[in-house]
Amino acid sequence: MSNRTIITRDYLRRLRNEINFAHLFRYLRWPHKPTEGKLTFVCPQCGESQTSVNPKTNLARCFRCEKNWNPIDFTIEVHHIAFLEAVGQLENLLPNHAIRQ
């Protein structure tokens, strides 16, 4: 992604809503597992596993530190990178690797 690339609201919405967390965790090589029908993961902030992913909202949540993440936020937290860098990394994870619109 070049510094002059325009990122639309719709494209950001797609990154937040269409990237499956199980796929994201595998891409990031982040510890996760299905537990009692829910996807749990190690919280990147507190290190606990009192977590869950809500497939309806596509948000990951840690119930211990009360933090929520969308796929962009989670990537930023895990890699300690800037927003635009995270957006660039996630582009390949979109279903059908769609072009920015």
Backbone as a ProteinNet text record, in pm:
[ID]
protein_1_A
[PRIMARY]
MSNRTIITRDYLRRLRNEINFAHLFRYLRWPHKPTEGKLTFVCPQCGESQTSVNPKTNLARCFRCEKNWNPIDFTIEVHHIAFLEAVGQLENLLPNHAIRQ
[TERTIARY]
85.7	0	89.8	69.9	151	96.7	178.6	136.9	25	4.5	-96.3	-224.7	-234.7	-353.5	-468.5	-584	-702.6	-773.9	-802.2	-871.9	-1012.7	-1109.4	-1247.9	-1308.7	-1416.4	-1488.7	-1541.3	-1588.7	-1641.7	-1532	-1412.9	-1301.6	-1264.8	-1260.1	-1231.2	-1340.7	-1465.6	-1577.2	-1558.9	-1517	-1494.8	-1382.5	-1273.5	-1164.5	-1212.7	-1292.7	-1342.8	-1443.2	-1527.5	-1640.5	-1622.6	-1536.3	-1528.4	-1408.8	-1312.9	-1197.6	-1231.2	-1237.7	-1270.5	-1157.2	-1192.9	-1090.2	-1008.3	-1067.9	-989.6	-880.4	-914.5	-817.5	-711.9	-756.1	-662.7	-565.3	-615.9	-528	-423.5	-465.1	-367.8	-264.2	-308.6	-216.8	-116.2	-164.3	-77.4	0.5	-32.3	26.4	-0.3	-125.6	-167.2	-237.6	-205.5	-268	-420	-490.5	-636.4	-685.9	-810.9	-870.4	-1020.9	-1093.1	-1236.7	-1257.7	-1340.5	-1370.1	-1520	-1583.1	-1727	-1807	-1770.6	-1842.5	-1805.9	-1710.2	-1667.5	-1518.8	-1478.5	-1337	-1274.6	-1175.9	-1105.5	-961.6	-895.4	-759.4	-689.1	-558.6	-481.4	-490.2	-529.2	-542.1	-403.8	-386.4	-256	-224.3	-324.5	-302.3	-270.1	-349.8	-329.1	-274.9	-275.5	-221.6	-315.3	-435.2	-532.8	-611.5	-687.6	-768.8	-917.6	-958.1	-1101	-1154.4	-1156.9	-1182.2	-1284.6	-1334	-1426.5	-1437.5	-1472.3	-1500.2	-1649.8	-1713.7	-1855.4	-1866	-1910.7	-1916.8	-2020.2	-2121.1	-2222.9	-2169.3	-2085.2	-2030.4	-1888	-1825.8	-1685.7	-1594.3	-1621.4	-1537.1	-1480.7	-1354.4	-1290.6	-1293.2	-1316.7	-1327.2	-1252.2	-1181.7	-1123.5	-1212	-1266.7	-1356.8	-1281	-1153.9	-1074.2	-1034	-976.1	-933.3	-1037.3	-1149.1	-1262.8	-1226.4	-1139	-1096.3	-1163	-1206	-1262.3	-1168.8	-1166.6	-1086.7	-1164	-1147.5	-1185.3	-1055.7	-1059.3	-936.1	-823	-856	-752.9	-689.4	-772.1	-721.2	-635.2	-679.9	-606.5	-468.4	-461.6	-333.7	-240.2	-293.1	-213.4	-158.2	-243.4	-204.5	-96.4	-113.5	-20.8	115.4	115.5	241.2	300.3	225.9	272.6	308.6	211.4	232	127.6	147.4	55.1	-68.1	-171.7	-298.6	-281	-215	-200.4	-121.2	-23.3	52.9	-35.4	-118.4	-210.9	-309.1	-363.4	-456.3	-387.6	-263.9	-189.6	-166.7	-139.8	-117.9	-245.5	-359.7	-486	-549.4	-503.6	-562.9	-575.2	-473	-473.9	-568.4	-619.8	-708.8	-857	-886.4	-1025.7	-1074.1	-1196.9	-1251.4	-1242.8	-1203.1	-1187.6	-1078.8	-998.9	-889.6	-935.1	-1047	-1113.3	-1031.6	-1050.8	-985.9	-1052.2	-970.5	-1023.1	-1126.1	-1239.1	-1344	-1399.5
-117.1	0	122.5	210.3	331.7	436.2	533.9	639.7	725.2	720.1	803.6	728	605.9	526	578.8	594.2	639.4	516.6	522.3	412.8	461	399.4	442.7	383.8	443.6	391.7	252	229.8	98.4	-7.9	25.7	-68.4	-100.5	-0.3	-22.7	-107.2	-80.9	-161	-306.4	-330	-466.8	-533.7	-461.3	-519.3	-555.8	-468.9	-494.1	-607.9	-618.5	-711.7	-842.6	-847.1	-965.2	-1055.6	-1009.4	-1095.1	-1181.5	-1309.9	-1407.7	-1414.4	-1409.7	-1410	-1538.4	-1652.9	-1777.1	-1767	-1712	-1692.2	-1590.5	-1481.5	-1378.5	-1436.5	-1514.4	-1573.2	-1664.6	-1743.2	-1829	-1743.5	-1638.4	-1548.9	-1485.2	-1441.8	-1377.2	-1478.7	-1608.4	-1715.1	-1688.9	-1652.1	-1616.7	-1735.3	-1766.6	-1880.8	-1865.6	-1968	-1968.8	-2113	-2134.9	-2268	-2257.6	-2348.8	-2355.9	-2418.3	-2354.3	-2402.7	-2392.5	-2506.4	-2510.6	-2435.9	-2457.1	-2396.4	-2252	-2196.5	-2057.7	-2055.8	-1954.5	-1936.4	-1851.3	-1907.6	-1833.9	-1810.8	-1717	-1679.1	-1621.4	-1608.7	-1544.4	-1393.7	-1321.2	-1175.9	-1112.5	-1030.1	-967.6	-858.4	-818.6	-713.3	-769.4	-866.5	-917.2	-1059.4	-1130.6	-1265.6	-1374.9	-1339.9	-1438.3	-1497.5	-1601.3	-1666.3	-1659.5	-1562.5	-1540.4	-1455.4	-1515.2	-1442.1	-1514.8	-1443.6	-1502.5	-1412	-1471.9	-1396.8	-1406.8	-1293.4	-1290.3	-1291	-1401.6	-1407.9	-1312.8	-1273	-1181.3	-1040	-996.1	-860	-857.7	-974.8	-989.5	-908.8	-917.6	-853.9	-960.9	-943.6	-1029.1	-953.7	-1025.6	-959.6	-1037.2	-963	-1019.1	-975.1	-1072.9	-1041.4	-1002.3	-1037	-999.6	-852.4	-809.5	-668.1	-580.3	-642.8	-571.9	-493.4	-551.5	-489.4	-559.5	-482.1	-534.6	-501	-589.3	-565	-605.2	-527.4	-572.8	-625.5	-682.4	-736.6	-633.6	-510.2	-407.1	-378.2	-353.2	-323.4	-437.3	-561.1	-676.6	-684.8	-662.2	-665.7	-557.3	-438.2	-328	-368.1	-424	-462.9	-570.5	-672.1	-784.6	-745	-669.6	-635.6	-501.6	-425.8	-292.6	-207.3	-196.5	-122.1	-12.3	73.7	184	134.1	213.9	181	147.4	233.6	211.3	84.6	54.5	-68.3	-190.8	-184.4	-295.2	-313.4	-204.2	-211.4	-278	-241	-300.9	-450.2	-492.5	-634.9	-716.3	-657.1	-731.1	-742.6	-665	-662.9	-803.4	-886.2	-1020.8	-1116.8	-1079.1	-1168	-1148.6	-1046.2	-1024.9	-1138.5	-1183	-1285.4	-1237.1	-1325.4	-1295.2	-1192.6	-1159.4	-1061.6	-944.2	-885.2	-780.1	-652.9	-582.7	-453.6	-347.9	-254.9	-143.6	-64.7	-37.6	44.6	139.3
0	0	0	-94	-100	-3.7	28.2	120.2	63.7	-66.6	-130.2	-161.1	-119.6	-143	-58	-120.1	-47.6	8.3	136.1	202.2	233	172.3	189.7	317	362.3	479.1	452.2	329	294.4	301.6	255.5	260.1	405.1	490.8	632.5	697.4	660.3	712.1	672.1	549.1	502.3	580.6	605.9	684.4	824.8	885.1	1021.2	1025.4	923.5	929.6	854.1	754.1	668.2	694.5	773.3	803.1	923.2	899.2	1001.4	1104.4	1233.7	1337.8	1341.1	1313.3	1311	1204.5	1089.8	982.4	1025	1089.3	1136.6	1238.8	1334.4	1436.1	1372.4	1272	1202.4	1129.9	1062.4	990.4	1086.8	1203.5	1302.8	1386.5	1368.9	1450.7	1598.8	1626.5	1761.6	1826.5	1952.6	2020	2031.5	1986.5	1990.1	1980.7	2022.2	2008	2028.4	1966.2	1993.2	2130.8	2212.1	2347.1	2370	2393.8	2419.8	2312.4	2186.8	2076.2	2047.1	2121	2099	2068.6	1994.6	1964.4	2074.2	2144.4	2248.8	2204.9	2268.9	2231.6	2353.6	2345.1	2450.2	2427.8	2531.9	2521.5	2503.6	2400.2	2379	2482	2558.8	2656.7	2794.9	2843	2979.8	2984	2869.5	2864	2913.1	2950.9	2999.3	2881.7	2911	2807.7	2838	2917	2943.4	2828.3	2709.6	2586	2501.2	2402.4	2307.5	2185.9	2073.6	1951.7	1925.1	1903.2	1869.2	1716.9	1656.7	1510.5	1449.7	1527.3	1475.1	1458.6	1552.2	1545.5	1492.3	1480.7	1442	1533.5	1662.9	1763.3	1856	1891.4	1990.4	2122.9	2233.1	2363.1	2469.6	2556.3	2676.6	2792.4	2863.1	2973.5	3100	3106.5	3223.6	3217.9	3106.6	3098.3	3028.3	2984.9	2924.9	2798.9	2717.8	2592.7	2475	2375.7	2250.6	2135.6	2034.7	1914.7	1790.9	1685.7	1552.5	1489.7	1370.2	1312.2	1296.6	1264.7	1250.2	1385.4	1486.6	1621.4	1675.5	1652.9	1704.4	1638.9	1509.7	1438.2	1490.5	1512.9	1568.9	1706	1789.9	1926.7	1926.4	1841.9	1839.6	1782.3	1672.8	1605.4	1648.5	1729.3	1772.4	1650.8	1560.2	1436.5	1423.6	1326.2	1299.5	1223	1228	1164	1015.9	940.2	795.9	765	847.3	826.7	850.7	952.6	980.5	865.3	815.3	701.9	582.8	556.4	446.1	464.7	586.9	613.8	597.4	628.7	627.4	489.1	395.7	262.4	202.1	217.9	158.7	228.7	346.4	419.8	385.2	308.8	268.8	180.4	200.2	110.5	-35.2	-122.3	-265.6	-291.9	-190.2	-202.9	-289.7	-249.6	-327.7	-335.2	-443.4	-464.9	-380	-331.2	-250.6	-327.1	-261	-323.1	-221.7
[MASK]
+++++++++++++++++++++++++++++++++++++++++++++++++++++++++++++++++++++++++++++++++++++++++++++++++++++

